């Protein structure tokens, strides 16, 4: 990434590290998250306009505490320490941290003592979000206290001459009322960033990089029809034209008409070479009688690889595979997670690059999901595709609880169609993060006309969320739920009962399997 300006975020195991990066990106400044122990020479090569030290669960006095090279404070670039980052800055520069301080979690009232630097234009008293055990008890030389709270006499510190600041609270979370203003002050007033990072500049650079990397080679792209693979396909086509060959596999567990819509959109609108493979019979044969959700996932994953590999061998000269890897996947694989954590390596189409000796093209490995959507808008993809709710890789196979059969899939598709159609009709689709129907392995007694029925139960699930990590059930209007239930029972043969899921995540998950 050859940005003219960028911010480096050092990760000390913070639950909010990604959120810091998202907030910085929202202010149109490019940033990257790296582990706390990145070598100093790599930091110099990265050439940051500023450095942010994340929070973290450790105490600076712990034997296994994540301690970064203290020379980061001598690089001549501004530094902002957040929570643990503040404590580490103070500790390494000669201050003291109180291990016996009263722990503080949740909302607190911040009182500004100095309205310079990061607090320029910030209200003198505002709500902030605390999450810490230790507190700063003695200032490092050259620093002054610039804010306090009832529980923390030193809640923020600053060395204005050197551009070094630290805050005990979390400015990146929405609960901190003026958090965005504080981060903006650090980026623009302190670091002197221009704030000119945008999807347009990303597209130009990504196109040039793809052309250089691919040369005259051919690139395969597994096009599911989801946001990531769709935007990647259009970007790659802009870069290399007919050197891109997309493969779309109908796995038999997609929503109604989905495969045909993918083919129509990319062949007719974008004129992209697309190999359509109807693998539904193979997938459903292998899924027959399987009820365990993890086994369903494994079967679908392996079958996809088998079919994709077979089709890819038909493409002469293919040497690259495009994947829709996103920045959170990269962070998951590289950031500091503590000594006992298992680090997940991300592979969208597990094992294919190694198995087929293909080189990877991952144009979005530096972007968040919302940024990929912005790239898609700039490239002209329809909002109906970009704004779609997330859809799981195993598709409807994990929304048909129990045995996956053509008949049960058809019942679910019909019910799901009605649910989504009514959400659109009532202007509620974009108000929820994800919505779908689930076919339960439960039959119950009902009455239709004068006859007793013993038929299927459909559960409706709709949630509000920012990123899917946590979610609350969507409080849909009763009259809309009544209409949806009435339509499903009347129009979908084989269903006589509809229920609504009012579970939040956690403790429940968004999907049922």
Buried (B, 14 or more C-beta within 10 A) or exposed (E): EEBEBBBBBBBBBBEBBBBBBBBBBBBBBBBBBBBBEBEBEEBEEBEBBBBBBBBBBBBBEEEEBBBBBEEBBEBEBBBBBBBBBBBBBBBBBEBBBBEEBEEBEEEBEBBBBBBEBBBBEBEEEBBBBBBBBBBBBEBBEBBBBBBBBEBBEBBBBBBBEBBBBBBBBBBBBEBBBBBBBBBBBBBBBBBEBEEEBBBEBBBEEBBEBBEEBBEEBBBBBBBBBBBBBBBBBBBBBBBBEEBBBBBBBBBBBBBBEBBEBBBEBBBEEBEBBBBBBBBBEBBBEBBEEBBEBEEBBEBBBEBBBEBBBEBBEEBEEBBBBBBBBBBBBBBBBBBBBEEEEEEEEBBBBBEBBEEBEBEBBBBBBBBBBEBBBBBBBBBEBEEEBBEBBBBBBBBBBBBBBBEBBEEBBBBBBBBBBBBBEBBEEBEBBEEBBBBBBBBBEEBEEBEEEEEEBEBBBBBBBBBBBEBBEEBEBBEBEEEBBEBBBEBBBEEBEBBBBBBBBEBBBEEBEBBBB
